[in-house]
Amino acid sequence: MSATGATEPDDEFADEAPAVRPYAVTGGRTRPKGDALQIETLVTTKAVPQTRLTVEKTRILQLSQGQYLSIAELSAHVHLPVGVVRVIVGDLVEEGLVSVHGVTATESTYHPATTLSVLESVLNGISAL
């Protein structure tokens, strides 16, 4: 606070600023070791760690305990870029601490909703309106 009682802009968000640069959190990695996780991939905690984890991993485990949160939602909650959260969640998957549900880049990219005939049908339906 300043002498006038007003809150300084730097003080207001001081606790939200990351203490460590994102590339340091991931050890410089930009991709998870396993499957490439999509932003809509859902994450849920499946085990409580027996060892100490980083602050970021602990926070992700707390947030996803008893509920499903997407990579994008976790990114917003922990105030880290989506790419960093993908790497951290990938590490947690390898450690057996979280389950992921949804599409990963190594899974089949065939989805009936995105076939050409379905998309043409949707387009024809919209045109008919």
C-alpha positions as CSV (number, residue, x, y, z in Angstrom):
1,M,0.0,0.0,0.0
2,S,1.1,3.5,-0.7
3,A,1.1,6.4,1.8
4,T,-2.4,7.4,0.5
5,G,-3.8,3.9,1.3
6,A,-4.1,2.9,-2.4
7,T,-3.0,-0.5,-3.4
8,E,0.1,-0.6,-5.6
9,P,-0.5,-2.4,-8.9
10,D,2.5,-4.7,-8.3
11,D,1.3,-5.7,-4.9
12,E,-2.2,-6.6,-6.1
13,F,-1.0,-9.5,-8.3
14,A,2.3,-10.3,-6.6
15,D,1.1,-13.7,-5.3
16,E,-0.1,-14.7,-8.8
17,A,3.2,-14.1,-10.6
18,P,5.1,-17.4,-11.3
19,A,8.2,-17.8,-9.2
20,V,9.8,-19.9,-11.9
21,R,9.8,-19.5,-15.7
22,P,7.6,-22.1,-17.5
23,Y,10.5,-23.7,-19.3
24,A,12.2,-24.3,-16.0
25,V,9.1,-26.1,-14.7
26,T,9.2,-28.6,-17.6
27,G,13.0,-28.9,-17.7
28,G,13.0,-27.2,-21.1
29,R,10.7,-29.8,-22.6
30,T,7.9,-28.6,-24.9
31,R,6.1,-31.9,-25.4
32,P,5.1,-34.7,-23.0
33,K,7.1,-37.9,-23.1
34,G,4.1,-40.0,-23.9
35,D,1.0,-39.2,-25.9
36,A,0.5,-35.6,-27.0
37,L,-2.5,-34.4,-25.0
38,Q,-5.1,-32.2,-26.5
39,I,-6.5,-29.1,-24.7
40,E,-9.9,-30.9,-24.3
41,T,-8.3,-34.0,-22.8
42,L,-9.9,-34.6,-19.3
43,V,-7.7,-35.3,-16.3
44,T,-8.6,-36.9,-13.0
45,T,-6.5,-37.9,-10.0
46,K,-6.2,-41.6,-9.5
47,A,-3.5,-41.9,-6.8
48,V,-2.1,-39.8,-4.0
49,P,1.7,-39.5,-4.3
50,Q,3.9,-41.0,-1.7
51,T,6.7,-38.5,-2.4
52,R,7.0,-34.8,-2.5
53,L,6.1,-33.2,-5.9
54,T,6.6,-29.8,-7.4
55,V,4.0,-27.1,-6.5
56,E,2.6,-27.3,-10.0
57,K,2.1,-31.1,-9.9
58,T,0.6,-30.9,-6.4
59,R,-1.9,-28.2,-7.5
60,I,-3.0,-30.2,-10.6
61,L,-3.6,-33.2,-8.4
62,Q,-5.6,-31.2,-5.9
63,L,-7.7,-29.6,-8.7
64,S,-8.5,-32.8,-10.5
65,Q,-9.2,-34.9,-7.4
66,G,-12.7,-36.3,-7.5
67,Q,-13.6,-34.4,-10.8
68,Y,-12.6,-34.2,-14.4
69,L,-10.9,-31.0,-15.6
70,S,-9.6,-30.4,-19.1
71,I,-6.0,-29.4,-19.8
72,A,-7.3,-25.9,-20.7
73,E,-9.1,-25.6,-17.4
74,L,-6.1,-26.8,-15.4
75,S,-3.9,-24.3,-17.4
76,A,-6.2,-21.4,-16.3
77,H,-6.4,-22.6,-12.7
78,V,-2.6,-22.9,-12.3
79,H,-1.8,-19.8,-14.3
80,L,0.6,-21.7,-16.7
81,P,0.6,-22.0,-20.5
82,V,-1.3,-24.9,-22.0
83,G,1.9,-26.4,-23.3
84,V,3.5,-26.5,-19.9
85,V,0.4,-28.1,-18.4
86,R,0.5,-30.8,-21.1
87,V,4.1,-31.6,-20.2
88,I,3.3,-31.7,-16.4
89,V,0.1,-33.9,-16.9
90,G,2.2,-36.2,-19.2
91,D,4.6,-36.6,-16.4
92,L,1.8,-37.3,-13.9
93,V,0.4,-40.0,-16.3
94,E,3.8,-41.7,-16.4
95,E,4.0,-41.6,-12.6
96,G,0.6,-43.2,-12.4
97,L,-1.0,-40.4,-10.5
98,V,-3.6,-39.2,-13.0
99,S,-5.9,-40.7,-15.7
100,V,-6.6,-38.9,-18.9
101,H,-9.8,-39.3,-20.9
102,G,-10.2,-38.1,-24.4
103,V,-8.4,-37.8,-27.6
104,T,-4.6,-37.9,-27.7
105,A,-2.6,-37.4,-30.8
106,T,-1.6,-41.0,-31.1
107,E,-5.2,-42.2,-31.1
108,S,-7.1,-42.6,-34.3
109,T,-8.1,-39.3,-35.8
110,Y,-11.2,-40.9,-37.4
111,H,-14.3,-39.5,-35.9
112,P,-17.7,-40.1,-37.5
113,A,-18.7,-36.5,-36.9
114,T,-15.9,-35.2,-39.1
115,T,-16.3,-37.5,-42.1
116,L,-16.9,-35.7,-45.4
117,S,-20.4,-37.1,-45.8
118,V,-21.5,-35.9,-42.3
119,L,-20.0,-32.5,-42.9
120,E,-21.8,-32.3,-46.3
121,S,-25.1,-33.3,-44.7
122,V,-24.6,-30.5,-42.1
123,L,-23.8,-28.0,-44.8
124,N,-26.9,-29.1,-46.9
125,G,-29.1,-28.8,-43.8
126,I,-27.8,-25.3,-43.0
127,S,-28.3,-24.3,-46.7
128,A,-31.9,-25.5,-46.6
129,L,-32.7,-23.1,-43.7
